[in-house]
Amino acid sequence: MLKYPLLSMLLQTAVLASQADTLQTNLTLQAALRYGAENNPKVQSAFHQWKGAEENIAVQKALPDPMLTYGYYFESVETKVGPQNQQFKLAQTIPGFGKISAKKAIAAAAAASMMEGYHQEKLNLDLMITQAYAELYYLKRSIDITGDSISLMQELEQVARTRYRSGSPMAPLLQAQVELGRLEDRLASLNDLREPRVARLNAALNRPVNAPLPWPADLPYSVVEVDETRLLSELNRTSHELAALVHNVEQGSHRVQLARRERLPDFTLGVQYIQTGDSSTPVTDSGKDPIIGTIGINLPLWPGKNRARVAAADYQKTAAQLTLENREQTLDADIQQTLYKLRDADRQINLYKDSLIPKAEQSLEVNRKAFEAGQMEFINLIDAERMLLEFELSHERALANHLKYRAELSMLTGKNYLSDGSNKK
């Protein structure tokens, strides 16, 4: 029997090793999300809490365990038919009307809430992984773009050096060297930032912070078209967070019902057997063992206790309702804010890609030709280069933000906005 759990463990280990190899050779967002969902301990904890709560339903809907009692007479009780030496009693408590169904409903609502909590925890993890992935990708693009700017500035510095040797002023050469030093310092800082960025992503994936990771393979981009009115109206159906809170309210309602039914008595049915020895004198029924049927009832007589129990359940239910109402309001506001940030990122992506970057490239080329013809100051050429660098970085920043906002919208609404987009920006 041991070989099957062992085989399962070996297969799971092999799968995890394969996933880790995939991350180290081809780091994509979807691969990272899959790895995180299968290895993050917080998500796994939420899963096991949910499954444990589901098993508890069967516990709550069952009758209490029967009670078997044994009694031994240290001194035999002499009776007409013989001495009584020991007794056995079996009793079963039957809860009052509706108590078992209320306990089952409470357990079912708790399990449903934990199920939604598990799905919400996965979305929270997706957001964390996506944010770390996007920042690592943005760092890669920042390094690439800054490296390109350094190569360009090295070419311009060489032009300035050649012109200086031909008798032109030294100022352009110094300006080029200062700008080159500034870019090289920025590149060094960016390269130094890679280790913390990798550590952040590894932490979200539940890997050692110093585990190797390649640069992200790509950054998926998808245009998000949302009907805001419809999205908000469907939240009660799509949001796992709201669904969990709704089940908490249901759980509170069933607790109130149970508290009220606790005022009803429970019944205990039993059978008792007394072992009796033979009588020392010849009598009818000598040594006959009596069997006794019993019935018991608890008496919930204390009104203060009963009222307090119902009041406590009412307060808990009201608290759950207010928590739900508050989150419904704040969730609407959070979604509207995220949609604004998503639209703004989209606007910036298109602005930089379609307008500002092409114009900055054109401006740099015009300034370069003018400088080589002696019609432009070198500082104007540096300004054009800086503008292009900042626009390209801003474009990449908007792309990274767009991906993060899509993950944020998925987390808030319960809908998937993280599919691999075919559109590339």
C-alpha positions in Angstrom: 0.0 0.0 0.0 2.9 2.3 0.6 4.1 2.3 -3.0 1.1 4.4 -4.2 1.7 7.4 -1.9 5.4 7.1 -2.6 4.7 7.1 -6.3 2.4 10.1 -6.0 5.1 12.0 -4.1 7.8 11.1 -6.7 5.5 12.3 -9.5 4.7 15.5 -7.7 8.4 16.1 -7.1 9.1 15.5 -10.8 6.4 17.9 -11.9 7.7 20.6 -9.6 11.3 20.1 -10.8 10.0 20.3 -14.4 8.2 23.6 -13.6 11.3 25.0 -12.0 13.3 24.1 -15.1 10.7 25.8 -17.3 10.9 29.0 -15.2 14.7 29.0 -15.5 14.7 28.6 -19.2 11.5 30.4 -20.4 10.0 32.7 -17.8 6.5 33.7 -19.0 3.7 35.2 -17.0 1.4 32.2 -17.4 4.2 29.8 -16.3 4.9 31.9 -13.2 1.2 32.0 -12.4 0.8 28.2 -12.7 3.9 27.6 -10.6 2.8 30.0 -7.9 -0.7 28.5 -7.7 0.7 25.1 -7.1 3.4 26.0 -4.7 2.4 29.0 -2.6 1.8 27.9 1.0 -0.9 30.5 1.7 -3.0 29.3 -1.3 -2.5 25.7 -0.3 -3.5 26.6 3.3 -6.7 28.2 2.1 -7.4 25.1 0.0 -7.0 22.7 3.0 -9.1 25.0 5.2 -11.9 24.8 2.6 -11.7 21.0 2.3 -11.6 20.6 6.0 -14.7 22.8 6.3 -16.5 20.6 3.7 -15.7 17.5 5.8 -17.2 19.3 8.9 -20.6 19.3 7.2 -20.9 15.6 7.7 -19.9 16.0 11.4 -22.5 18.6 12.1 -25.4 16.8 10.5 -24.8 13.6 12.5 -26.4 12.7 15.8 -24.3 13.1 18.9 -22.3 10.0 19.8 -24.3 7.5 22.0 -23.2 7.1 25.6 -22.4 3.7 27.1 -22.2 3.7 30.9 -21.0 0.9 33.1 -21.6 0.8 36.8 -20.1 -1.7 39.3 -21.6 -2.2 42.8 -18.7 -2.3 45.3 -21.3 -3.8 47.7 -24.0 -5.9 46.1 -27.5 -4.6 46.5 -29.6 -7.4 47.8 -33.1 -7.7 46.3 -35.8 -10.3 46.6 -34.7 -11.9 43.3 -31.0 -11.8 44.1 -28.0 -9.5 44.5 -27.3 -6.7 41.9 -23.6 -6.6 41.0 -23.2 -4.4 37.9 -25.2 -2.4 35.3 -24.9 -1.3 31.7 -26.6 1.7 30.2 -26.8 2.8 26.5 -28.2 6.3 25.8 -28.7 8.4 22.7 -29.3 12.1 22.8 -31.6 13.5 20.1 -31.3 17.3 19.7 -34.4 19.4 19.7 -36.3 20.1 16.5 -34.3 21.9 13.8 -31.0 22.0 15.7 -29.1 19.5 13.5 -30.4 21.1 10.3 -29.2 24.5 11.6 -25.8 23.2 12.5 -25.5 21.6 9.1 -26.5 24.9 7.4 -23.9 26.8 9.4 -21.2 24.3 8.4 -22.3 24.4 4.7 -22.2 28.2 4.7 -18.7 28.2 6.3 -17.4 25.8 3.7 -18.9 27.9 0.9 -17.2 31.0 2.4 -13.9 29.2 2.6 -14.2 28.0 -1.0 -14.6 31.6 -2.2 -11.8 32.6 0.1 -9.5 30.0 -1.5 -10.4 31.4 -5.0 -9.8 34.9 -3.8 -6.5 34.0 -2.3 -5.4 32.7 -5.7 -6.4 36.0 -7.3 -4.4 37.8 -4.6 -1.4 35.7 -5.4 -1.9 36.3 -9.2 -1.7 40.0 -8.5 1.4 39.7 -6.4 3.2 37.6 -9.0 2.0 39.8 -11.9 3.3 42.9 -10.2 6.7 41.3 -9.5 6.9 40.0 -13.1 5.9 43.3 -14.6 8.6 45.1 -12.6 11.2 42.6 -13.6 10.3 43.0 -17.2 10.3 46.8 -16.9 13.8 46.6 -15.4 15.0 44.5 -18.4 13.6 47.0 -20.9 15.1 49.9 -18.9 18.5 48.3 -19.0 18.1 47.6 -22.8 17.0 51.1 -23.6 19.6 52.7 -21.4 22.2 50.5 -23.1 21.0 51.8 -26.5 21.3 55.3 -25.2 24.8 54.7 -24.1 25.7 53.3 -27.5 24.2 56.4 -29.1 26.0 58.7 -26.8 29.3 57.0 -27.4 28.8 57.6 -31.1 28.0 61.3 -30.4 31.0 61.6 -28.1 33.2 60.2 -30.9 31.8 62.8 -33.3 32.5 65.6 -30.7 36.0 64.3 -30.2 36.7 64.3 -33.9 35.4 67.8 -34.3 37.5 68.9 -31.3 40.6 67.6 -32.9 39.7 69.6 -36.0 39.6 72.8 -34.0 36.1 73.0 -32.7 35.4 74.1 -29.1 35.9 71.5 -26.3 32.5 72.1 -24.7 30.6 69.6 -26.8 33.1 66.9 -26.0 32.8 67.6 -22.3 29.0 67.7 -22.5 29.0 64.3 -24.2 31.3 62.8 -21.6 29.2 64.1 -18.7 26.0 62.7 -20.3 27.8 59.4 -21.0 28.8 59.2 -17.3 25.3 59.9 -16.2 23.9 57.2 -18.4 26.5 54.7 -17.3 25.7 55.5 -13.6 22.0 54.9 -14.4 22.8 51.6 -16.1 24.9 50.4 -13.1 22.0 51.2 -10.7 19.6 49.3 -12.9 21.8 46.3 -13.1 22.2 46.4 -9.3 18.4 46.3 -9.0 18.0 43.0 -10.7 18.8 40.9 -7.6 16.1 42.5 -5.5 13.6 42.3 -8.3 14.3 38.6 -8.8 14.1 38.0 -5.0 10.6 39.6 -5.0 9.3 37.4 -7.7 10.9 34.3 -6.2 9.2 35.1 -2.8 5.8 35.3 -4.5 6.6 31.9 -6.2 7.7 30.4 -2.9 11.2 29.8 -4.2 14.5 30.7 -2.5 15.1 34.4 -3.0 18.4 33.8 -4.6 17.2 31.1 -7.0 18.2 31.9 -10.5 15.6 33.4 -12.9 16.0 34.5 -16.5 14.6 37.8 -17.8 10.9 37.6 -18.5 10.3 36.3 -22.0 7.6 38.9 -22.9 5.0 41.2 -21.4 1.5 40.1 -22.6 -0.7 43.1 -23.6 -4.4 43.0 -24.2 -6.8 45.8 -24.8 -9.5 45.7 -22.1 -12.9 46.7 -23.2 -15.3 46.9 -20.2 -18.9 47.9 -19.8 -18.5 49.5 -16.4 -22.2 49.5 -15.6 -22.6 45.8 -16.4 -19.4 44.9 -14.6 -20.5 46.6 -11.4 -24.0 45.0 -11.6 -22.5 41.5 -11.9 -20.1 41.8 -9.0 -22.4 39.8 -6.6 -22.0 36.9 -9.1 -18.4 37.2 -10.1 -16.5 38.6 -7.1 -15.2 35.8 -4.8 -14.6 38.3 -2.0 -18.3 39.5 -2.0 -19.5 35.9 -2.3 -17.5 34.9 0.8 -19.1 37.8 2.7 -22.5 36.8 1.5 -22.0 33.3 2.8 -20.8 34.8 6.1 -24.2 36.6 6.4 -25.9 33.3 5.6 -23.9 31.7 8.3 -25.0 34.4 10.7 -28.7 33.8 9.9 -28.4 30.1 10.6 -26.6 30.9 13.9 -29.6 33.0 14.9 -31.9 30.1 14.1 -29.8 27.7 16.1 -29.6 30.1 19.0 -33.4 30.3 19.1 -33.8 26.6 18.8 -31.4 26.1 21.7 -34.4 27.1 23.9 -36.0 23.8 22.8 -35.2 20.7 25.0 -33.1 17.8 23.9 -34.3 14.3 24.5 -32.2 11.3 25.6 -33.4 7.8 25.1 -31.7 4.9 26.8 -31.9 1.3 27.8 -30.4 0.0 31.1 -29.4 -3.5 32.0 -28.7 -4.7 35.6 -26.9 -7.9 36.1 -28.5 -9.8 39.0 -27.1 -12.9 40.8 -29.2 -15.9 42.0 -31.2 -15.4 45.2 -30.1 -17.3 48.2 -33.7 -18.4 48.8 -35.9 -20.1 46.3 -38.1 -17.4 44.8 -39.9 -16.8 41.5 -37.6 -15.0 38.9 -34.5 -15.6 41.0 -31.5 -14.1 39.2 -33.6 -12.4 36.6 -31.8 -9.4 35.0 -34.0 -6.3 34.8 -34.0 -4.2 31.6 -35.1 -0.6 32.0 -36.0 1.9 29.3 -35.2 5.5 30.1 -36.0 8.9 28.7 -34.4 12.1 29.7 -35.0 15.8 28.8 -32.8 18.8 29.5 -34.5 21.9 30.7 -33.3 25.2 29.2 -34.9 27.2 32.0 -32.5 30.1 32.3 -34.1 32.9 30.3 -31.1 35.3 30.6 -28.8 32.7 29.1 -31.2 32.1 26.2 -31.7 35.8 25.5 -27.9 36.4 25.6 -27.3 33.5 23.2 -29.8 34.9 20.6 -28.6 38.4 21.1 -24.9 37.4 20.5 -25.9 35.6 17.3 -27.9 38.7 16.1 -24.9 40.9 16.7 -22.7 38.6 14.7 -25.2 38.5 11.9 -25.5 42.3 11.8 -21.7 42.7 11.9 -21.5 40.3 8.8 -24.2 42.3 7.0 -22.4 45.7 7.7 -19.1 44.2 6.5 -20.7 43.1 3.3 -22.4 46.5 2.7 -19.2 48.4 3.4 -17.2 46.2 1.0 -19.8 46.5 -1.7 -19.4 50.3 -1.6 -15.6 50.3 -1.4 -15.3 47.6 -4.0 -17.2 49.7 -6.5 -14.9 52.6 -5.8 -11.8 50.4 -6.1 -12.9 49.1 -9.4 -13.7 52.5 -10.8 -10.2 53.7 -9.7 -8.6 50.7 -11.3 -10.5 51.2 -14.6 -9.4 54.8 -14.6 -5.7 53.7 -14.2 -6.2 51.1 -16.9 -7.6 53.6 -19.4 -4.9 56.1 -18.5 -2.2 53.4 -19.1 -3.8 52.5 -22.4 -3.8 56.2 -23.4 -0.2 56.6 -22.5 0.8 53.4 -24.4 -0.8 54.7 -27.6 0.5 58.2 -27.1 4.1 57.3 -26.7 4.1 54.5 -29.3 2.2 56.3 -32.1 3.1 59.9 -31.5 5.8 61.0 -29.0 8.5 58.3 -29.6 8.4 58.7 -33.4 8.6 62.5 -33.0 11.4 62.2 -30.5 13.3 59.9 -32.9 12.8 62.4 -35.7 13.9 65.3 -33.4 17.0 63.4 -32.5 17.9 62.7 -36.1 17.3 66.4 -37.1 19.4 67.7 -34.2 22.1 65.3 -35.1 22.3 66.3 -38.7 22.2 70.0 -37.7 25.0 69.5 -35.2 27.2 67.6 -37.7 26.6 70.5 -40.1 27.6 73.0 -37.4 24.1 74.5 -37.2 23.1 73.3 -33.8 24.6 73.4 -30.3 25.5 70.0 -28.9 23.4 70.6 -25.8 20.3 70.6 -28.0 21.4 67.1 -29.3 21.8 65.9 -25.7 18.3 67.2 -24.8 16.8 65.4 -27.8 18.6 62.2 -26.7 17.3 62.5 -23.2 13.8 63.1 -24.4 13.8 60.0 -26.5 15.2 58.0 -23.6 12.5 59.2 -21.2 9.7 58.6 -23.7 10.8 55.1 -24.4 11.1 54.4 -20.6 7.6 56.0 -20.1 6.2 53.7 -22.8 7.6 50.6 -21.1 6.4 51.9 -17.7 2.9 52.3 -19.1 3.0 48.7 -20.5 4.1 47.3 -17.1 1.4 49.3 -15.3 -1.2 48.2 -17.8 -0.4 44.5 -17.0 -0.5 45.2 -13.2 -3.9 47.0 -13.5 -5.3 44.1 -15.4 -4.3 41.8 -12.6 -5.8 44.2 -10.1 -9.1 44.3 -12.0 -9.1 40.5 -12.1 -8.5 40.4 -8.3 -11.3 42.8 -7.6 -13.9 41.4 -10.0 -13.1 37.7 -10.1 -12.9 37.8 -13.9 -9.8 36.9 -15.9 -8.1 39.8 -17.6 -4.6 38.2 -17.7 -4.9 36.1 -20.8 -2.0 36.2 -23.2 -2.7 39.1 -25.5 -2.0 38.9 -29.1 -1.6 42.7 -29.4 1.9 43.9 -28.9 2.8 47.5 -28.0 
